[in-house]
Amino acid sequence: MPNPLPYHRKFDELNEEEKILLEINKKSIADFVEQSSLLSDVNYATRNVHAKTYAVINGEFVVSNALPHELQPFFEEKKFDLVIRFSNAKPVINSSKKEIPAYGFAVKIIDDKGSLIANYPLVNFPLFPVNSVSTFLKLFTSINQFYIKKWSHLPSLAAQMVKVIPSVLNGSFIKSTLHFIGKRNDFFLSFDYYSVGAYRMGDYMIKIKLKPQSVEKNFGKKFTTRKALEEYFSTNDYTADVLIQFCSDIKDQPINTLNTEWKNAPFIKIGEVNIKKNSLPNPRDCSNELLSFNPFESKPFFHPVGKIQKLREEAYKVSMQTRTKINKLLHG
């Protein structure tokens, strides 16, 4: 195991301009969620990102027998219950059969007493296109406003998107994009899933990767994603390795530079995610929208790290509070 750098809150701190932009962004999130049932083909309020739920399913995390000694205090049990949400990153839900394969694999880890250990919203693309907090907040706000007010906010959205271009024109991002394009038609469960940003593991800082052991990439080609998942779990179990990287050199493993992959940071297996067949519930159940996968609801020593990550704390909270209020009114 490498010699990791210690976590420090300086990695998370926002400046005054960023705090002001965050408040503006929070208002745009609330506005979006309030109108989300009109923007989507559903009768309930949705999330403002990853709105489409393919399924919410139960699983388990089995800790590796070869876990490094330094990590054993974080895993007092050998098995943990999981609640897993499969999703699509689009902010709206519609009846279109063709979907961008931007998938989410959000994991809620629960101990044997039913207490939440950690939430990890994982995605199938390892990098984030923006490093600047200000640029990201302005872009995210413009996207929300565009969906609500449409064409009147198109010039603002276009201007913000142009600002993102320089940060995606690097070798690491281009390489990941080309790899992603090559897999764009692959089955949902055949993708690797990533934490994108860093997380704490006690005083360490890590990234997470979920790698399936044996899933046929061409499974369910004739089906929609949701139907393919139903067909898969009607006859198959799912197992994926849980791998982590440690930050041991801020130059090679930068915390606040999310558009490049970490280098010189070997993956270490810490366990497996298992999902048994015949365990898919109703994907359109409104109660799914009452589930929260906010990583800041985790135990403090598993919290996200980094400035972009810090934005999730308030964004998830606003989205959750707004849709919970509306859905309870709509459905009692």
C-alpha positions as CSV (number, residue, x, y, z in Angstrom):
1,M,0.0,0.0,0.0
2,P,1.4,3.5,-0.9
3,N,2.1,6.2,1.6
4,P,-1.0,8.4,1.3
5,L,-1.2,12.1,1.8
6,P,-3.4,13.2,4.7
7,Y,-6.8,14.9,4.1
8,H,-7.0,18.6,4.8
9,R,-10.1,20.8,4.6
10,K,-8.2,23.3,2.5
11,F,-9.0,21.0,-0.5
12,D,-12.8,21.8,0.0
13,E,-12.8,25.5,0.8
14,L,-14.9,27.8,-1.5
15,N,-14.0,31.5,-2.0
16,E,-16.6,34.3,-1.6
17,E,-17.5,34.5,-5.3
18,E,-18.1,30.7,-5.4
19,K,-20.3,30.9,-2.4
20,I,-22.5,33.6,-4.0
21,L,-22.7,31.6,-7.3
22,L,-23.7,28.5,-5.3
23,E,-26.6,30.3,-3.8
24,I,-27.8,31.3,-7.3
25,N,-27.4,27.8,-8.4
26,K,-29.4,26.4,-5.5
27,K,-32.3,28.6,-6.5
28,S,-32.2,27.3,-10.1
29,I,-32.2,23.7,-8.7
30,A,-35.3,24.4,-6.6
31,D,-37.0,26.0,-9.6
32,F,-36.2,23.1,-11.9
33,V,-37.4,20.5,-9.4
34,E,-40.6,22.4,-8.8
35,Q,-41.4,22.2,-12.5
36,S,-39.8,18.8,-13.2
37,S,-43.1,16.9,-13.4
38,L,-44.1,19.2,-16.3
39,L,-40.7,18.9,-18.0
40,S,-40.7,15.1,-17.8
41,D,-43.3,12.5,-18.7
42,V,-44.1,11.7,-15.1
43,N,-46.6,12.7,-12.4
44,Y,-44.0,13.3,-9.6
45,A,-41.1,15.7,-9.0
46,T,-37.7,14.4,-10.1
47,R,-34.1,15.0,-9.4
48,N,-32.5,17.8,-11.5
49,V,-29.7,15.4,-12.7
50,H,-29.9,11.7,-13.2
51,A,-33.7,12.1,-13.2
52,K,-34.5,8.7,-14.9
53,T,-34.5,5.7,-12.6
54,Y,-34.0,2.4,-14.4
55,A,-34.3,0.4,-11.1
56,V,-33.6,0.5,-7.4
57,I,-32.2,-2.8,-6.2
58,N,-30.7,-4.4,-3.1
59,G,-27.3,-5.9,-3.0
60,E,-24.4,-6.5,-0.7
61,F,-20.8,-5.5,-0.3
62,V,-18.4,-8.3,0.7
63,V,-15.1,-7.1,2.1
64,S,-11.9,-8.7,0.7
65,N,-10.0,-11.2,2.7
66,A,-6.8,-9.6,1.5
67,L,-7.7,-6.1,2.8
68,P,-4.6,-4.1,3.7
69,H,-4.1,-3.9,7.5
70,E,-4.4,-0.1,7.5
71,L,-7.9,-0.3,6.1
72,Q,-9.4,-3.0,8.3
73,P,-10.6,-0.5,11.0
74,F,-13.1,0.9,8.4
75,F,-14.7,-2.5,7.8
76,E,-15.6,-4.0,11.1
77,E,-18.1,-6.3,9.4
78,K,-17.4,-8.6,6.5
79,K,-20.6,-7.9,4.7
80,F,-22.8,-4.7,4.3
81,D,-26.2,-4.3,2.8
82,L,-26.5,-2.1,-0.2
83,V,-29.3,-0.1,-1.8
84,I,-28.4,0.6,-5.5
85,R,-30.0,3.0,-7.9
86,F,-29.5,2.6,-11.7
87,S,-30.1,5.9,-13.5
88,N,-29.5,8.0,-16.6
89,A,-27.8,11.4,-16.3
90,K,-30.3,13.3,-18.3
91,P,-32.2,15.9,-16.2
92,V,-35.6,15.1,-17.8
93,I,-37.5,11.9,-18.4
94,N,-39.2,11.4,-21.8
95,S,-40.4,8.6,-24.0
96,S,-37.5,8.7,-26.4
97,K,-36.1,5.3,-27.2
98,K,-32.6,6.6,-28.0
99,E,-30.7,7.6,-24.8
100,I,-27.3,9.0,-24.2
101,P,-25.4,6.2,-22.4
102,A,-24.5,8.5,-19.5
103,Y,-25.3,6.1,-16.6
104,G,-25.3,6.3,-12.8
105,F,-24.7,3.5,-10.3
106,A,-25.5,5.1,-6.9
107,V,-24.7,3.0,-3.9
108,K,-26.0,3.3,-0.3
109,I,-24.0,1.2,2.2
110,I,-25.8,0.1,5.4
111,D,-24.5,-1.7,8.5
112,D,-26.1,-4.6,10.3
113,K,-28.0,-2.2,12.6
114,G,-29.6,-0.5,9.6
115,S,-27.5,2.7,9.9
116,L,-26.1,4.5,6.9
117,I,-22.4,4.2,6.4
118,A,-21.9,5.9,3.1
119,N,-23.4,7.1,-0.2
120,Y,-21.4,6.8,-3.4
121,P,-22.9,8.2,-6.6
122,L,-20.8,6.5,-9.3
123,V,-20.9,7.2,-13.0
124,N,-19.6,5.4,-16.1
125,F,-17.2,8.2,-17.2
126,P,-14.1,8.6,-15.1
127,L,-13.6,12.4,-15.6
128,F,-15.4,15.7,-15.1
129,P,-15.2,18.3,-17.9
130,V,-14.8,21.4,-15.6
131,N,-12.2,22.2,-12.9
132,S,-13.3,25.8,-12.2
133,V,-16.0,26.0,-9.6
134,S,-17.2,29.3,-10.9
135,T,-17.4,28.0,-14.5
136,F,-19.3,24.9,-13.4
137,L,-21.8,26.8,-11.3
138,K,-22.6,29.3,-14.1
139,L,-23.0,26.4,-16.6
140,F,-25.2,24.3,-14.2
141,T,-27.4,27.3,-13.5
142,S,-27.7,28.1,-17.2
143,I,-28.7,24.5,-17.9
144,N,-31.5,24.6,-15.3
145,Q,-32.7,27.9,-16.6
146,F,-32.7,26.7,-20.2
147,Y,-34.9,23.8,-19.4
148,I,-37.3,26.0,-17.5
149,K,-37.4,29.0,-19.9
150,K,-36.1,27.4,-23.0
151,W,-34.9,29.7,-25.8
152,S,-34.6,32.9,-23.9
153,H,-31.7,31.3,-22.0
154,L,-30.0,29.7,-25.0
155,P,-27.4,32.5,-25.6
156,S,-26.4,32.3,-21.9
157,L,-26.1,28.5,-22.0
158,A,-24.0,28.6,-25.2
159,A,-21.7,31.2,-23.7
160,Q,-21.0,29.0,-20.7
161,M,-20.5,25.9,-22.8
162,V,-17.8,27.6,-24.8
163,K,-15.9,28.3,-21.6
164,V,-15.7,24.5,-20.9
165,I,-14.0,23.7,-24.2
166,P,-10.4,24.3,-23.1
167,S,-10.7,22.0,-20.2
168,V,-11.7,19.0,-22.3
169,L,-8.9,19.5,-24.8
170,N,-6.3,17.5,-23.0
171,G,-4.9,14.0,-23.7
172,S,-6.5,12.3,-20.7
173,F,-10.0,13.6,-21.3
174,I,-9.8,12.9,-25.1
175,K,-8.6,9.4,-24.4
176,S,-11.4,8.7,-22.0
177,T,-13.9,10.2,-24.4
178,L,-12.8,8.0,-27.3
179,H,-13.0,4.9,-25.1
180,F,-16.5,5.9,-24.0
181,I,-17.6,6.4,-27.6
182,G,-16.4,2.9,-28.4
183,K,-18.5,1.5,-25.7
184,R,-21.6,3.7,-26.2
185,N,-23.8,0.8,-27.3
186,D,-22.7,-1.6,-24.6
187,F,-25.0,-3.0,-21.9
188,F,-25.4,-0.9,-18.7
189,L,-23.9,-3.5,-16.4
190,S,-20.8,-4.1,-18.5
191,F,-19.5,-0.6,-17.9
192,D,-16.9,0.3,-15.2
193,Y,-18.2,2.9,-12.7
194,Y,-16.2,5.7,-11.1
195,S,-16.4,8.1,-8.2
196,V,-14.9,10.9,-10.5
197,G,-13.9,13.0,-7.6
198,A,-12.0,12.0,-4.5
199,Y,-13.4,10.7,-1.1
200,R,-12.0,10.4,2.4
201,M,-11.2,7.1,3.9
202,G,-10.4,8.4,7.4
203,D,-7.3,10.5,6.9
204,Y,-6.6,9.1,3.5
205,M,-8.0,10.4,0.1
206,I,-9.1,7.9,-2.5
207,K,-10.9,7.4,-5.8
208,I,-13.2,4.5,-6.3
209,K,-13.8,2.2,-9.3
210,L,-16.4,-0.5,-9.8
211,K,-15.3,-3.2,-12.3
212,P,-17.8,-6.0,-13.3
213,Q,-16.2,-9.4,-13.3
214,S,-18.1,-11.0,-16.3
215,V,-20.9,-9.2,-18.0
216,E,-21.6,-9.6,-21.7
217,K,-21.4,-6.2,-23.3
218,N,-23.9,-7.1,-26.0
219,F,-26.5,-8.4,-23.6
220,G,-30.1,-7.1,-24.3
221,K,-29.2,-5.3,-27.6
222,K,-32.8,-5.5,-28.7
223,F,-34.2,-4.1,-25.5
224,T,-34.4,-0.7,-23.8
225,T,-32.0,-0.2,-21.0
226,R,-34.7,-0.8,-18.4
227,K,-35.9,-4.0,-20.1
228,A,-32.4,-5.3,-20.5
229,L,-31.7,-4.9,-16.8
230,E,-35.0,-6.8,-16.0
231,E,-34.0,-9.6,-18.4
232,Y,-30.5,-9.8,-17.0
233,F,-31.5,-10.1,-13.4
234,S,-34.2,-12.6,-14.2
235,T,-31.5,-15.1,-14.9
236,N,-28.2,-13.7,-13.7
237,D,-26.3,-12.6,-10.6
238,Y,-24.0,-9.6,-10.8
239,T,-20.6,-9.3,-9.2
240,A,-18.1,-6.4,-9.5
241,D,-14.8,-5.7,-7.9
242,V,-14.5,-2.6,-5.7
243,L,-11.1,-1.0,-6.4
244,I,-9.6,2.1,-4.8
245,Q,-6.6,4.4,-5.6
246,F,-4.8,6.5,-2.9
247,C,-3.6,10.1,-3.3
248,S,0.0,10.0,-2.3
249,D,1.4,12.8,-4.5
250,I,-0.8,15.9,-5.2
251,K,1.0,16.4,-8.6
252,D,0.2,12.9,-9.9
253,Q,-3.1,12.6,-8.1
254,P,-4.6,16.1,-8.0
255,I,-7.8,16.6,-5.9
256,N,-9.2,19.6,-7.7
257,T,-8.2,18.8,-11.2
258,L,-11.0,16.5,-12.3
259,N,-10.4,16.4,-16.1
260,T,-7.3,14.2,-15.9
261,E,-6.9,10.6,-14.6
262,W,-4.7,9.9,-11.6
263,K,-1.4,8.4,-12.5
264,N,1.1,6.3,-10.5
265,A,-1.7,5.2,-8.3
266,P,-2.3,1.4,-8.5
267,F,-5.8,0.1,-7.9
268,I,-6.2,-2.0,-4.8
269,K,-9.2,-4.4,-4.4
270,I,-11.1,-3.9,-1.2
271,G,-14.1,-6.1,-1.9
272,E,-17.0,-7.0,-4.2
273,V,-20.5,-5.8,-4.9
274,N,-23.0,-8.7,-5.3
275,I,-26.5,-8.5,-6.7
276,K,-28.7,-11.6,-6.8
277,K,-31.0,-12.4,-9.6
278,N,-34.8,-11.9,-9.2
279,S,-34.5,-8.7,-7.1
280,L,-35.8,-5.8,-9.3
281,P,-38.6,-3.7,-7.8
282,N,-40.9,-1.3,-9.6
283,P,-38.6,1.4,-11.3
284,R,-41.4,4.0,-11.6
285,D,-42.4,3.9,-7.9
286,C,-42.6,7.5,-6.6
287,S,-41.0,6.3,-3.4
288,N,-37.7,6.0,-5.3
289,E,-37.6,9.8,-5.6
290,L,-37.6,10.0,-1.8
291,L,-34.3,8.1,-1.6
292,S,-31.2,10.3,-1.1
293,F,-27.7,9.4,-2.3
294,N,-26.1,12.6,-1.0
295,P,-22.5,11.6,-0.2
296,F,-22.4,14.2,2.6
297,E,-24.9,12.1,4.5
298,S,-22.2,9.5,4.9
299,K,-20.1,9.1,8.0
300,P,-17.7,12.1,8.1
301,F,-14.6,9.9,7.5
302,F,-16.2,8.8,4.1
303,H,-17.1,12.3,2.9
304,P,-16.2,13.7,-0.6
305,V,-13.1,15.8,-1.0
306,G,-12.6,18.7,-3.3
307,K,-14.2,22.0,-4.3
308,I,-16.5,20.6,-7.0
309,Q,-17.4,17.8,-4.7
310,K,-18.3,20.3,-1.9
311,L,-21.0,21.7,-4.2
312,R,-22.8,18.4,-3.9
313,E,-23.6,18.9,-0.3
314,E,-26.0,21.9,-0.9
315,A,-27.2,20.8,-4.3
316,Y,-28.3,17.4,-3.2
317,K,-29.9,18.9,-0.1
318,V,-32.0,21.4,-2.1
319,S,-33.0,18.9,-4.7
320,M,-34.1,16.4,-2.0
321,Q,-36.0,18.9,0.1
322,T,-37.9,20.3,-2.9
323,R,-38.9,17.0,-4.5
324,T,-39.8,15.5,-1.1
325,K,-42.1,18.4,-0.3
326,I,-43.8,18.2,-3.7
327,N,-44.1,14.4,-3.9
328,K,-45.6,14.2,-0.4
329,L,-48.2,16.7,-1.5
330,L,-48.9,14.9,-4.7
331,H,-49.1,11.4,-3.3
332,G,-49.9,11.9,0.4
